Amino acid sequence: MKIIKRNGAEEGFDVEKIVNAVHKANNEVSEENRLSEAQIGLIAEKVTALAGDLNRAVSVEEVQDFVENQIMDQKAFAVARKYITYRYTRALIRRANTTDAQILTLIECNNEEVKQENSNKNPTVNSVQRDYMAGEVSKDLTRRILLPRDIVEAHDEGIIHFHDADYFAQHMHNCDLVNLEDMLQNGTVISGTFIEKPHSFSTACNIATQIIAQVASNQYGGQSISLTHLAPFVDVSRQKIRAEVREELADVGVMEDTVNRIAEKRLRDEIKKGIQTIQYQVVTLLTTNGQAPFVTVFMYLGEARNERERADLAMIIEETLNQRIEGVKNESGVWVTPAFPKLIYVLEEDNVREGSRYWYLTELAARCTAKRMVPDYISEKKMLEFKVDKNGEGHCYTCMGCRSFLTPYVDEEGKPKYYGRFNQGVVTINLPDVALSSGGDMEKFWQIFDERLELCHRALMERHNRLKGTLSDAAPILWQYGALARLKKGETIDKLLYGGYSTISLGYAGLYECVKYMTGKTHTDPSAKPFALSVMQHMNDKCKEWKKMHNIDFSLYGTPLESTTYKFAKALQKRFGIIEGVTDKNYITNSYHVHVTEHIDAFTKLKFESEFQQLSPGGAISYVEVPNMQDNIPAVLSVMQYIYDNIMYAELNTKSDYCQVCGYDGEIQIVEDGGKLYWECPHCHNRDQSKMNVARRTCGYIGTQYWNQGRTQEIKDRVLHL
């Protein structure tokens, strides 16, 4: 059994420390009020049993709560008072400065909570440690100075989650859609150097990766680019190559058809090199926060402005999919699945049916998904229904990260605008805590719900106000040179924070557990589903109310909990104990999702979740868990076609693993040993995470650096839907 210390380090549970602590308090009282040795032994025994019953690593605070309660059970009230006083005194001392201890555990790589906070950050690398160290200082400033005390306390207790507090001290925002078109067509500036419009496709790809790296270093969330913005440069290269071929063959006197045929072959080679540049540079780049850029690449034929551009875009998409199917080589030279760039493929009438013009791309996408877990799929049909602007027109566009969607926006000229927009940040409400705090009383539930939502509202306004007054000089690549805007030097970004240009997100988590506690049934049950939908609608109504109040685009967001799924679960267990079906896991369910253990087929799941996805306009994604599908591509295509007709945004979760010790490339297993979960090769039983490659879908994107115990249990519990 393990215990997590206050600085995040994990060590073995030592019952003698409990005995010693009780002895210290015992010796502080008169002899007639003291506990006997037998009573102290019984307290230690019961505390150990209670900690063991949690089936997870227990925190120091939880153990101390157990000790306190057990002393009280022995009627040793004088001893209990001394023990409580000692805890309070130590807490005051710790409150003076905990940052130093946190940073030291980061440097020594024994902070378990931070080590597994981000499944795409390696905490042993200097750049990651530097980012985490800066984050600890930022969190300390945020907690002590920048945020109101009640918001900090609500965050600590797991009532809400104030996301990315490690970046809050700086004037930084969350996700964005990079206006790559503007930057490539009109030029940009990188590190003080003017970059003019590229004269070839390969140069455009190279500039795009530099832009991606610069953007990633100036915000903390995901970014998206569209391959459509690269498509015009295919024809630029085509004309350039044709001229070169004509010159080379001028003395031979070949026909123009021959020139074009040779040029198209060379053009394909250039497209291959350009896409290779994007894939390998994104994978190998380390930004200032110590990870590869969290970038999404959007593949949508419908964005092309003419047939020539559409055909060129199709070539780019084809090459992108082929290179992702191949993968990248790991340190052993074996082809494995990279985490980034994330790929999104739009299903549309021209590619979704067999016999349609671009059906070959959809077949290729299916093969890619079966082998490498991407692309994910957006249904143009459903998105045009869901994303309707003020003029009543539907739009199809990419999300900003793994699932964060902008709301429809029409500029002053009446034109829809998405690229160049961004999200200000997220605060998430813990829905199971609202339900449990109500004790099952429906009237009390709605009262507490409103109180918690108002707390989130105030926390979100803290985020907004932190960005207000930010000068464009803080991140020139974003605000001055086209990624998000073309503001003047010294100009504030304030006008971009209002009127719907940017969004700010009310996140939510644990709808399943909330409904389960309040109704006794899963939200897939027809009798419980109306309550689940009413909870979603209530949050949407609040967002509309706040939007009207502030002229800020509040939007409901299905939070992709990563480490926070464990944090919320532990907080619920601490506050309410173990309740079957509600708090008996070391994780809570992401957003509106069907519980990972619930047996439901892929098509029923997608159809059910589509209703909830529509009520989560600020971001949502649904998935189906599938076995190895590489030999069953027709089944993958069937799911994709069902997505097109029924749900806006979805993905298929497969597995992609490799053991570097024995060469096993099947599924790496999760095993339990001593109350802790480990990743283990079923062939050679290797548990060294540095000697295996594991890729799993975590929260809409692929994680490759492992996860905390809560998320690992959630992955272990997943059932197949196909």
Secondary structure as UniProt FT lines:
FT   STRAND          2..4
FT   TURN            6..7
FT   STRAND          9..12
FT   HELIX           15..26
FT   TURN            27..28
FT   HELIX           31..33
FT   HELIX           37..53
FT   STRAND          58..59
FT   HELIX           60..73
FT   TURN            74..75
FT   HELIX           77..96
FT   HELIX           99..107
FT   TURN            108..109
FT   HELIX           112..115
FT   TURN            119..120
FT   TURN            123..124
FT   HELIX           126..141
FT   HELIX           142..146
FT   HELIX           149..156
FT   TURN            157..158
FT   STRAND          160..162
FT   TURN            163..164
FT   HELIX           165..167
FT   TURN            168..169
FT   STRAND          176..177
FT   HELIX           180..186
FT   STRAND          188..190
FT   TURN            191..192
FT   STRAND          193..195
FT   HELIX           201..216
FT   TURN            217..218
FT   STRAND          223..226
FT   HELIX           227..229
FT   TURN            230..231
FT   HELIX           232..248
FT   TURN            249..253
FT   HELIX           256..284
FT   TURN            288..289
FT   STRAND          295..299
FT   HELIX           301..303
FT   HELIX           307..326
FT   STRAND          328..329
FT   TURN            331..332
FT   STRAND          335..336
FT   STRAND          342..347
FT   TURN            349..351
FT   TURN            354..355
FT   TURN            357..358
FT   HELIX           359..372
FT   STRAND          376..379
FT   HELIX           380..386
FT   TURN            390..391
FT   TURN            412..413
FT   TURN            419..420
FT   STRAND          422..430
FT   HELIX           431..438
FT   TURN            439..440
FT   HELIX           442..467
FT   TURN            468..469
FT   HELIX           472..474
FT   HELIX           476..479
FT   TURN            489..490
FT   HELIX           494..497
FT   TURN            499..500
FT   STRAND          503..509
FT   HELIX           511..519
FT   TURN            523..524
FT   TURN            526..528
FT   HELIX           529..550
FT   STRAND          553..558
FT   HELIX           564..576
FT   TURN            580..583
FT   TURN            591..592
FT   TURN            596..597
FT   HELIX           602..614
FT   TURN            617..618
FT   STRAND          622..625
FT   TURN            630..631
FT   HELIX           633..646
FT   STRAND          649..653
FT   STRAND          656..659
FT   TURN            660..662
FT   STRAND          669..673
FT   TURN            674..675
FT   STRAND          676..680
FT   TURN            682..684
FT   HELIX           689..691
FT   STRAND          692..697
FT   STRAND          702..703
FT   HELIX           709..717
//
